[in-house]
Amino acid sequence: MDFFEAVQRRRSVRKFKPELFPDAHVRQALTAATKAPNSSNTQTWDFYWVKNPDIKKKMVSACLSQSAARTAAHLVVVTANPKNWRRSQKPLVEWAKTSKAHPRVVEYYEKLVPLMYTAGILSVFAPLKWLIFFVIGLFRPIMRGPATRRDIQEVAIKSAALACENFVLAISALGGATCMMEGFDEWRVRRALGLSYSTRVVMVIGVGYPDEAGIWGPQFRLPEAEVVHVLD
């Protein structure tokens, strides 16, 4: 199956068949997820493949007991935590040095990344960062953030969302189906997985083979002319 077939085939499936979906396929799709583009390559995401029956039961409840969670052969939770930049910084610096990257690349990971991902307690550094961005922006184009803790979270969440897309398209290409669930109690999901408060749950993804009743109707999209804008 080529890429465009996988894109066309992907649907949000609300009910799965009881048939077991191969672990090897899930593993392959998770590998694809880790190849997704992400901000500064800091890889602030994590992927939790829920196989423990007790944890899965808690997860189903946290997902409001919706059928996409109850009937899924597998549940995969994708999270984002801006603090994970610390996990990747040292390996990235070592990689940049051993690969003989330009000195600016090393400097970027050693100095700029910590600045970008630091807001301080209660975003105490945010006003200063905003002022710096504003003043420099008067004279030349510049990124206007992230400044606040929430801005930094958004950066990490966008990266995790890109990984989610890689994952579901990989499952589609392997003949499976998914449901990207946003309907869940984030507090209970974090509790079930033993996650810290700073971790944001981006998505819970149900995986399996689609039941005929799992697709609620033909796919609907707005006409491309309404959403695709070509600036000649």
C-alpha positions in Angstrom: 0.0 0.0 0.0 1.5 3.3 -1.0 1.3 6.5 1.1 -1.7 8.0 -0.6 -3.7 4.8 -0.2 -2.9 4.7 3.5 -4.1 8.3 3.9 -7.3 7.6 2.0 -7.9 4.4 4.0 -7.4 6.0 7.4 -10.7 6.6 9.2 -11.6 7.2 12.9 -13.0 3.8 13.8 -15.4 3.7 16.8 -15.6 0.0 17.2 -13.1 -2.8 16.5 -13.4 -6.5 15.8 -12.4 -8.9 18.6 -9.7 -10.2 16.3 -6.1 -9.7 17.7 -4.0 -7.2 15.9 -0.4 -8.3 15.6 2.1 -6.8 18.2 4.7 -6.7 15.5 2.5 -4.2 13.5 2.1 -2.0 16.6 5.9 -2.1 17.2 6.5 -1.1 13.5 4.1 1.8 13.7 5.7 3.0 17.0 9.0 3.1 15.2 7.4 5.2 12.5 6.0 7.5 15.1 9.5 8.1 16.5 10.6 9.2 13.0 8.2 12.1 13.0 9.5 15.7 12.6 9.7 17.5 15.9 10.8 20.8 17.4 14.6 21.2 17.4 14.7 17.4 17.4 14.3 17.5 21.2 11.8 14.5 21.1 9.8 15.7 24.1 7.3 12.9 23.4 6.7 9.5 25.0 4.6 6.6 23.8 2.9 4.2 26.3 1.7 0.9 24.8 -0.8 -0.3 27.3 -0.6 -4.1 27.5 -1.2 -4.7 31.2 -4.9 -5.7 31.6 -5.4 -3.8 34.9 -4.0 -0.6 33.5 -6.0 -1.1 30.3 -9.2 -1.4 32.3 -8.3 1.9 34.1 -7.6 3.5 30.7 -10.9 2.4 29.3 -12.7 4.1 32.2 -10.5 7.2 31.8 -11.6 7.3 28.2 -15.2 7.6 29.3 -15.8 3.9 28.5 -16.3 4.8 24.8 -16.5 1.8 22.4 -13.3 2.8 20.6 -11.4 2.2 23.9 -13.4 -0.8 25.1 -13.1 -2.8 21.9 -9.5 -1.8 20.9 -7.0 -4.6 20.7 -4.3 -2.1 21.8 -4.3 1.3 23.4 -1.4 3.6 22.8 -1.0 6.8 24.8 1.1 9.7 23.3 2.3 12.3 25.7 4.3 15.5 25.6 6.5 16.9 28.4 8.6 20.0 27.7 11.0 19.0 30.5 12.1 16.1 28.3 14.5 18.5 26.5 16.9 17.7 29.3 16.8 14.0 28.3 17.8 14.7 24.8 20.2 17.6 25.2 23.3 15.7 26.1 22.9 13.0 23.4 22.2 15.8 20.8 25.3 17.7 21.8 27.4 14.6 21.6 25.9 13.7 18.2 26.6 17.2 16.9 30.2 17.0 18.0 30.9 13.5 16.8 29.3 14.2 13.5 31.4 17.3 13.1 28.4 19.5 12.7 28.8 23.3 12.3 29.8 25.0 15.7 26.5 26.8 15.5 24.6 23.5 15.8 26.5 22.6 19.0 25.8 26.1 20.3 22.2 25.8 19.4 21.7 22.7 21.5 24.0 23.9 24.4 22.5 27.4 24.7 19.5 28.2 22.6 17.4 25.0 23.4 17.7 25.6 27.2 16.6 29.2 26.7 13.7 28.2 24.5 12.4 25.6 26.9 12.8 27.6 30.1 10.0 29.8 31.5 10.8 29.6 35.2 8.4 29.0 38.1 5.0 30.5 37.3 6.5 31.6 34.0 8.6 34.3 35.8 11.0 34.6 32.8 8.1 35.0 30.3 7.8 38.8 30.5 11.6 39.2 29.9 11.6 36.8 27.0 8.6 38.6 25.5 10.3 41.9 25.8 13.5 40.7 24.1 11.4 39.2 21.3 9.5 42.4 20.9 12.5 44.7 20.9 14.5 42.6 18.4 11.3 42.2 16.3 11.2 46.0 15.8 14.3 45.7 13.6 14.2 42.3 12.0 12.0 39.2 11.7 12.3 37.0 14.8 10.4 34.1 16.4 8.0 35.7 19.0 8.1 32.7 21.3 7.8 30.4 23.1 7.7 32.6 26.2 5.3 31.3 28.8 5.0 27.8 30.2 1.9 27.3 28.1 3.7 28.4 24.9 6.4 25.8 25.6 3.8 23.1 26.2 2.2 23.9 22.9 5.6 23.4 21.1 5.9 19.9 22.7 2.2 19.1 22.0 2.6 19.9 18.3 5.6 17.6 18.0 3.7 14.8 19.7 0.7 15.4 17.4 3.0 14.9 14.4 4.1 11.6 15.9 0.4 10.5 16.3 -0.1 11.1 12.6 2.9 9.0 11.6 1.6 6.2 13.9 -2.0 6.1 12.6 -0.9 6.2 9.0 1.6 3.4 9.6 -1.2 1.3 11.2 -3.4 2.1 8.1 -0.6 1.0 5.8 -0.4 -2.3 7.7 -4.1 -3.0 7.2 -5.3 -1.9 10.6 -7.5 0.9 11.9 -7.2 3.5 14.6 -9.3 6.0 16.6 -7.4 9.1 17.8 -9.3 9.8 21.0 -9.4 13.2 22.6 -12.3 12.3 24.8 -10.6 11.3 28.1 -10.0 12.4 31.6 -6.4 13.6 31.5 -6.0 13.5 35.3 -7.1 9.8 35.4 -5.0 8.9 32.4 -1.9 10.4 34.1 -2.8 8.6 37.3 -3.3 5.2 35.6 0.1 5.5 33.9 1.9 7.1 36.9 2.8 10.2 35.0 3.9 13.6 36.4 1.7 16.7 36.4 4.0 18.3 33.8 3.2 15.6 31.3 0.4 16.4 28.9 -1.6 13.6 27.4 -1.9 14.5 23.8 -3.9 11.5 22.5 -5.1 8.0 23.3 -5.1 5.9 20.2 -7.2 2.7 19.9 -5.8 0.1 17.5 -7.3 -3.0 15.9 -9.2 -4.3 12.9 -12.3 -2.2 12.0 -15.8 -3.5 12.7 -18.4 -2.7 10.1 -20.3 -0.7 12.7 -17.2 1.2 13.6 -17.4 3.6 10.8 -20.3 5.9 11.2 -20.6 7.1 7.6 -18.8 8.3 4.5 -15.9 10.6 5.1 -16.8 14.3 4.9 -14.3 17.1 4.1 -14.9 20.7 3.1 -14.2 21.4 -0.5 -10.5 22.1 -1.1 -11.4 25.4 -2.6 -12.5 26.6 0.8 -9.4 25.6 2.7 -6.6 25.5 0.2 -5.4 29.0 -0.7 -3.0 29.3 -3.6 -1.2 32.7 -3.6 0.0 33.2 -7.2 
